[in-house]
């Protein structure tokens, strides 16, 4: 089993054209996952902790590793209607940092 710290990126600035950055975050707490967790394991934890809605599936998100952090991202963030963009920057939602 492996311990992770779950981080909710609750305040993200930017846009899909120029990119996003996390302005503020909060630590949800420590979680324990299998030694080799699946993407579904990470998604289930985000749903169970209220970061994502219960109807979100792996088809709705991207799960990527950045350094030692696993992040869940929204590949299709909503933009204001007046801002048309063809950019491909995903919106960061939450992160999992290994503790051991």
Secondary structure as UniProt FT lines:
FT   STRAND          2..15
FT   TURN            16..18
FT   STRAND          19..33
FT   TURN            35..36
FT   HELIX           39..48
FT   TURN            49..50
FT   TURN            54..55
FT   HELIX           58..60
FT   STRAND          62..66
FT   TURN            67..68
FT   STRAND          69..74
FT   TURN            75..76
FT   TURN            81..82
FT   STRAND          91..98
//
